[in-house]
Amino acid sequence: MGLAGPKKSTKISADPRNTNWSNDTDRFGHKILESYGWTPGSLLGNTASSHHAHLTSASSTGIKVQLKDDNLGIGAKRGSKDDECTGLDVFQDLLGRLNGKSQDDVEKAAAARMETKKYSIISERYRMKFVLGEVYHSSDIDKLIAKKKEDDEKVKLEEVIVKLEIKEEDESVASSSTGSSKKRKIKVEQGEEGREEKSSEKRKKRKAEKEQEKKEKKERKEKRSKRRKIKEEEVSSDEDEKSATIKEEDSEKTEKSRESSKERKERKERRIREKKEKKEKKRRRKESKESSSESESEDEPVAPVARVLSGRQAIRHRYIAAKRSAVMDSTSLNEIFMVKA
């Protein structure tokens, strides 16, 4: 990555190559393997077995660790357009061999995969499909010409056969027409007479049917007219009844309104009279009270009305009343000023 690339902070562990476990000789696994005769760098398993010869020095070394600094899948590379993981073709070949396929079948499958891959790469590159074409030789052209001639001859033979069949049909029709011409004339004459009779009967039937239809139409019209008249009479009678009821209701309403107006007037007059009577009664009472009060004032002094007080005002009022009573009484004044009478 250059200076313009994105910065990524990566933490490297103390054992990036994953070799501490193999270098640690104090572990239990290392000690027990050495007790069975294993030495560092040697392989496990029976050395006399058939598969032991296929093992290499890579089997004796530890698994290498590769730092992964992206979110891509396992085996995927940056910038690659392949959807398949790397090494999948080899894995498929291996599975085929394990399942019992021969080397030829495995190679054919690999070749087919390569062809599809080439085809996809070419179609992406040139934006078109390429199809394998064949080269025509002179022998091929001669075969095509001979085949075309055979087809043309077959078509001509079919046309000749069709023409012969048409001629035979025409001859058979002509021979049968000469013998049956007389019979046809007799049949035609008989048919004309029968047709005339049938036509006359049909005409009579049509006339009778038309007359019946006219009669039915007249009857229908009469029935409709009668129904309309009955409906009109009913409607007129209903309208008369409605108008009569409306008039009666109007007259009742007018009478009620008149009666109600009279009653209202009478009620108003009564209220006015009652109000006047009440006012007169009040006046009389006031006059009688005033006359009685004047007579009482002339005879006796009117006592002041005592007002009911409470709290501080009541105490003050009592104090003032006591002082007034003392001032008004001569004996109490003499006692205050210690004057002998």
Summary of the structure (lengths in Angstrom):
residues: 341
radius of gyration: 70.7
end to end distance: 140.0
largest distance: 196.4
contacts: 567
relative contact order: 0.02
helix: 70%
strand: 0%
